[in-house]
Amino acid sequence: MSSIAAAWKRLPWWVEPMAVVFALTAFGIYSLTIVVFYPGVFQEYVSPFYSPEVGRPDWLPWFITAPVLILWIPLGFRATCYYYRKAYYRAFFWDPPACQAKAQQLDRPWARSTESYKGERALFVLNNIHRYFLYATIMVVAFLWYEAFLTVFTPDGFQITVASLLWFLNIVLVSAYTFSCHSFRHLVGGNKDCYSCIRGGNVRRKTYNFVSRLNTRHPQWAWYSLVSLLATDIYLRLMQAGVITDFPIIGG
Ligand code: FES
């Protein structure tokens, strides 16, 4: 793994922003396409993109499908995430495209100076509501855990299949991403100056330390959970289309 990381660091500086542009654009197009144009219900297991399943009032315009009523929560959470913000400011707006110091060393004329930075203005001021997206996402994550358990405790008994393993892998990675959030770290203990002065301080301190350890890998959780989400959805979609058959590991 470290050799992969070392090889990645040796690549030209523009590879990372370009990879981010490609990955986020592809993910955005894919997720919006499947929830707007293919909001179908899965027979055996529901896709994580369509969970939790909610009712849809008939008066809504056609493009506001039932999954769209939920998707704005995780999408908003990711769009306002501190890590993704850094990634897409660099990748989409080149503001700056890489480290400022490095940019100046390489004598890039388009590198913006720190004096010109005015903070997040206009529409980007919405990024400040990240913590509210966190609260809503925690509720979605709870439903996803419930849905994951439904894939192993079926009306016919207990089973473990490749689909249920993918569901669990995905929800573990999505949970790691959600609970390594900087806002969550602040919520569980970052907003306290003295743990011994508050009730349950020891638990708060331990939780804060645990979340801090998770937080050091927040970018990795962001990408792993994105890939696992796509992999689970594509696998279930291929099952639904009859292209592949789910492989039973226990029971099933
Ligand atoms: S900072 Fe990335 S999800 Fe909160």
Residues whose N, C-alpha, C, O or C-beta is under 5 A from the ligand:
A	BS01	FES	F77 C81 Y82 Y83 Y177 C181 H182 S183
